[in-house]
Amino acid sequence: MAKQTWKPGNMLYPLPAVMVSVGDKEGNTNILTIAWTGTVCTNPPMVYISVRPERYSYHMIEESGEFVINLTTEELAHAADYCGVRSGRDVDKWKECALTQRKAETLKYAPVVAESPVNIECRVVRKEELGSHHMFLAEVTAVQADDAYLDEKGRFDLNRTGLIAYSHGEYLSLGEKLGTFGYSVRKKSAPSGKSGKKEKAVQAEKKGQDVQKRKNSRRQNAREAVRQPAEQNEKSSRRPQNGKKKYSRQAAPAQRGKIEDRKINKHK
């Protein structure tokens, strides 16, 4: 398999395309779409976003030290793209995308996007000026989750929200589930429920078919065992005994004719 070597670049895909909501101390708010984001620590929970200094929202994050990461879904894909290609200097993205801003639980300036199923409230703890982008390292102060996606046991079913990803310039929906964390080493459990009953029924049917095949095979072998001696006896009965020839019934009349001729000649 041939491969090409390219100059250094960012090819780490897919990524989450999130809408980041921000606000300044004068009460101005905005939304920008970011793919350069991710988790950096579990305890304490920490995330990061990388923003170009020339972006309109940059000074709001720097001034307030706050931002909210709002997860995007298939229904929010159009808004996510719009908020990434239009500047808050020129348009009101809240109005243009028909999005609702609500007060965060733990932040003073940055609002949350109400239409997003998950809002991650963040407070900046450090800024790293890396180059084209400056990274804001932040601690998660609260998470808001839409209770419409709670299952019957009260667990939040995030993958039912219709999350999207960003890969090499394209927005993609998530595909079918391939497994769960640790499934590669997990022992197979006994099937349960309707699917388990169906699987058991299929296995039982297959087992019954195998048993029937073995029975049919034994019967066939038994028939062969009986047939072979009979054929051998028939062949042996056709062999000459004591040097005398045996003739078949079809040849018997001609043979009897020869015997009669000899008798007649004898008496002449």
C-alpha positions as CSV (number, residue, x, y, z in Angstrom):
1,M,0.0,0.0,0.0
2,A,1.6,3.2,-1.2
3,K,1.5,6.4,0.9
4,Q,2.5,10.0,0.3
5,T,4.3,12.2,2.8
6,W,2.9,15.7,3.2
7,K,4.2,18.8,5.0
8,P,3.1,19.2,8.6
9,G,-0.6,20.0,9.1
10,N,-3.7,19.3,11.1
11,M,-5.3,16.0,10.0
12,L,-6.8,15.0,13.3
13,Y,-10.4,14.3,12.4
14,P,-13.3,13.9,13.1
15,L,-13.8,16.7,15.7
16,P,-16.8,18.1,17.6
17,A,-18.1,21.2,15.9
18,V,-19.4,23.2,18.9
19,M,-21.0,26.5,19.3
20,V,-19.2,28.6,21.9
21,S,-21.3,31.4,23.5
22,V,-19.5,34.3,25.0
23,G,-20.3,37.7,26.6
24,D,-18.5,40.8,27.8
25,K,-18.9,43.1,30.8
26,E,-21.0,45.6,28.7
27,G,-23.7,43.0,28.1
28,N,-22.7,42.1,24.5
29,T,-22.9,38.5,23.5
30,N,-22.0,36.4,20.6
31,I,-21.7,32.8,19.2
32,L,-18.7,31.4,17.4
33,T,-18.3,27.8,16.0
34,I,-15.1,26.0,17.0
35,A,-13.7,22.6,16.1
36,W,-10.4,23.1,17.9
37,T,-11.7,22.0,21.3
38,G,-11.6,19.0,23.6
39,T,-11.2,17.5,27.0
40,V,-7.8,17.8,28.8
41,C,-8.5,16.5,32.3
42,T,-11.0,14.5,34.2
43,N,-10.4,15.6,37.8
44,P,-10.8,18.5,37.9
45,P,-12.9,18.5,34.7
46,M,-11.1,20.7,32.2
47,V,-11.5,21.6,28.6
48,Y,-9.9,23.9,26.0
49,I,-10.8,26.0,23.0
50,S,-8.4,27.6,20.5
51,V,-9.4,30.9,19.0
52,R,-7.7,33.2,16.5
53,P,-7.0,36.6,18.2
54,E,-8.7,38.5,15.3
55,R,-12.0,36.8,15.9
56,Y,-14.8,39.2,17.3
57,S,-15.4,36.9,20.3
58,Y,-11.7,36.7,21.3
59,H,-11.8,40.0,23.4
60,M,-15.0,38.8,25.1
61,I,-13.4,35.6,26.3
62,E,-10.2,37.4,27.3
63,E,-12.1,40.1,29.2
64,S,-14.7,38.0,31.0
65,G,-12.7,34.8,31.5
66,E,-15.8,32.8,30.6
67,F,-17.4,30.8,27.8
68,V,-20.0,28.1,27.3
69,I,-19.4,25.0,25.0
70,N,-22.8,24.1,23.4
71,L,-22.9,20.7,21.8
72,T,-24.4,20.7,18.3
73,T,-26.9,18.3,16.7
74,E,-28.3,17.6,13.2
75,E,-31.0,20.2,13.8
76,L,-28.4,22.8,14.8
77,A,-26.0,22.0,11.8
78,H,-27.1,25.0,9.8
79,A,-26.8,27.4,12.7
80,A,-23.4,25.9,13.6
81,D,-22.1,26.6,10.1
82,Y,-23.5,30.1,10.0
83,C,-22.0,31.0,13.3
84,G,-18.6,29.9,12.0
85,V,-18.6,31.9,8.7
86,R,-20.3,35.1,9.8
87,S,-18.9,37.6,12.2
88,G,-20.7,39.1,15.2
89,R,-19.4,42.5,14.1
90,D,-21.8,42.4,11.2
91,V,-24.8,40.3,12.2
92,D,-26.8,39.3,15.3
93,K,-26.3,35.5,15.1
94,W,-28.9,34.9,17.8
95,K,-31.5,36.5,15.7
96,E,-30.4,35.2,12.3
97,C,-30.3,31.6,13.6
98,A,-33.4,31.9,15.8
99,L,-31.4,30.8,18.8
100,T,-32.3,31.6,22.4
101,Q,-29.8,32.8,25.0
102,R,-30.4,31.9,28.6
103,K,-28.6,32.7,31.8
104,A,-25.8,30.3,32.8
105,E,-26.0,28.7,36.3
106,T,-22.4,29.5,37.3
107,L,-21.2,32.3,35.0
108,K,-21.8,36.0,35.1
109,Y,-21.4,37.1,31.4
110,A,-21.5,34.2,29.0
111,P,-25.0,32.8,28.2
112,V,-26.0,29.3,27.1
113,V,-27.7,28.3,23.9
114,A,-31.1,27.0,25.0
115,E,-31.6,24.8,21.9
116,S,-28.4,22.8,22.5
117,P,-29.0,19.5,24.4
118,V,-25.8,20.0,26.5
119,N,-24.3,23.3,27.8
120,I,-20.8,23.1,29.4
121,E,-20.1,26.2,31.4
122,C,-16.4,27.1,31.6
123,R,-14.1,29.5,33.5
124,V,-10.7,30.3,32.0
125,V,-7.7,29.4,34.1
126,R,-4.9,30.0,31.6
127,K,-4.2,31.4,28.1
128,E,-1.5,30.0,25.9
129,E,-0.4,32.1,22.9
130,L,0.6,29.2,20.6
131,G,0.7,30.9,17.2
132,S,-2.2,31.3,14.8
133,H,-4.5,30.3,17.6
134,H,-4.5,31.1,21.3
135,M,-5.6,28.3,23.6
136,F,-7.9,29.1,26.5
137,L,-7.6,26.4,29.1
138,A,-10.7,26.3,31.3
139,E,-12.3,24.5,34.2
140,V,-15.8,23.2,33.9
141,T,-18.0,24.8,36.5
142,A,-21.4,23.3,35.5
143,V,-23.1,21.2,32.9
144,Q,-26.7,21.7,31.8
145,A,-28.5,18.7,30.1
146,D,-31.9,18.6,28.4
147,D,-34.1,16.2,30.5
148,A,-35.9,15.2,27.3
149,Y,-33.1,12.7,26.7
150,L,-33.3,11.0,30.1
151,D,-34.2,7.3,29.9
152,E,-36.6,5.4,32.2
153,K,-33.8,4.9,34.7
154,G,-32.9,8.6,34.8
155,R,-29.7,8.2,32.7
156,F,-28.9,10.8,30.1
157,D,-28.8,9.2,26.6
158,L,-26.4,11.6,24.9
159,N,-26.1,9.6,21.7
160,R,-29.9,10.0,21.1
161,T,-29.6,13.7,20.7
162,G,-28.3,13.5,17.1
163,L,-24.8,14.8,17.6
164,I,-22.7,15.9,14.6
165,A,-19.0,15.9,13.9
166,Y,-16.7,17.9,11.7
167,S,-14.2,16.2,9.4
168,H,-12.0,17.8,6.8
169,G,-14.5,20.6,5.9
170,E,-17.6,18.5,6.2
171,Y,-20.4,18.1,8.8
172,L,-21.3,14.5,9.5
173,S,-23.9,12.7,11.6
174,L,-22.7,9.9,13.8
175,G,-23.1,6.3,12.4
176,E,-24.3,3.1,14.0
177,K,-22.9,1.9,17.3
178,L,-20.0,-0.4,16.9
179,G,-19.5,-1.3,20.5
180,T,-19.1,0.1,24.0
181,F,-16.0,1.0,26.0
182,G,-14.2,-2.2,26.9
183,Y,-16.2,-4.5,24.7
184,S,-13.1,-6.0,23.1
185,V,-12.1,-7.7,26.3
186,R,-15.5,-8.2,27.9
187,K,-16.8,-11.7,28.3
188,K,-20.0,-12.5,26.4
189,S,-23.0,-12.6,28.7
190,A,-25.9,-14.9,28.4
191,P,-28.6,-13.5,26.1
192,S,-31.7,-12.0,27.8
193,G,-35.1,-10.5,26.8
194,K,-36.9,-11.0,23.5
195,S,-33.7,-11.0,21.5
196,G,-32.2,-13.6,23.8
197,K,-35.3,-15.8,23.4
198,K,-35.1,-15.5,19.7
199,E,-31.5,-16.4,19.7
200,K,-32.1,-19.4,21.9
201,A,-34.9,-20.5,19.6
202,V,-32.6,-20.3,16.5
203,Q,-29.9,-22.2,18.4
204,A,-32.4,-24.9,19.4
205,E,-33.7,-25.2,15.8
206,K,-30.2,-25.5,14.5
207,K,-29.3,-28.1,17.2
208,G,-32.5,-30.1,16.2
209,Q,-31.4,-30.0,12.5
210,D,-28.0,-31.3,13.4
211,V,-29.5,-34.2,15.5
212,Q,-31.8,-35.1,12.6
213,K,-28.9,-35.1,10.2
214,R,-26.9,-37.4,12.4
215,K,-29.9,-39.8,12.7
216,N,-30.4,-39.8,8.9
217,S,-26.7,-40.5,8.5
218,R,-26.8,-43.5,10.9
219,R,-29.9,-44.8,9.0
220,Q,-28.1,-44.5,5.7
221,N,-25.0,-46.3,7.1
222,A,-27.2,-49.1,8.4
223,R,-28.9,-49.6,5.0
224,E,-25.5,-49.7,3.4
225,A,-24.3,-52.3,5.9
226,V,-27.3,-54.5,5.0
227,R,-27.0,-54.0,1.3
228,Q,-23.3,-54.8,0.9
229,P,-23.5,-58.5,2.3
230,A,-26.5,-59.1,0.1
231,E,-24.6,-57.9,-3.0
232,Q,-21.6,-60.0,-2.0
233,N,-23.7,-63.1,-1.7
234,E,-25.3,-62.5,-5.0
235,K,-21.9,-62.2,-6.7
236,S,-20.6,-65.3,-5.0
237,S,-23.6,-67.3,-6.1
238,R,-22.6,-66.5,-9.7
239,R,-19.1,-67.9,-9.4
240,P,-18.2,-71.5,-10.7
241,Q,-18.2,-74.2,-8.0
242,N,-15.9,-77.3,-8.2
243,G,-14.7,-76.3,-11.7
244,K,-18.2,-76.6,-13.1
245,K,-19.7,-73.8,-15.0
246,K,-23.0,-72.3,-14.0
247,Y,-25.3,-70.9,-16.5
248,S,-27.8,-68.2,-16.2
249,R,-31.5,-69.0,-16.8
250,Q,-31.3,-67.2,-20.1
251,A,-28.5,-69.5,-21.3
252,A,-30.2,-72.7,-19.9
253,P,-32.5,-73.6,-22.9
254,A,-29.6,-73.5,-25.4
255,Q,-27.5,-75.7,-23.0
256,R,-30.3,-78.2,-22.6
257,G,-30.6,-78.4,-26.4
258,K,-26.9,-79.5,-26.6
259,I,-27.4,-82.1,-23.9
260,E,-30.4,-83.6,-25.8
261,D,-28.4,-83.8,-29.0
262,R,-25.7,-85.7,-27.2
263,K,-28.2,-88.2,-25.8
264,I,-29.7,-88.8,-29.3
265,N,-26.3,-89.3,-30.9
266,K,-25.4,-91.8,-28.2
267,H,-28.4,-94.0,-28.9
268,K,-27.9,-94.0,-32.7
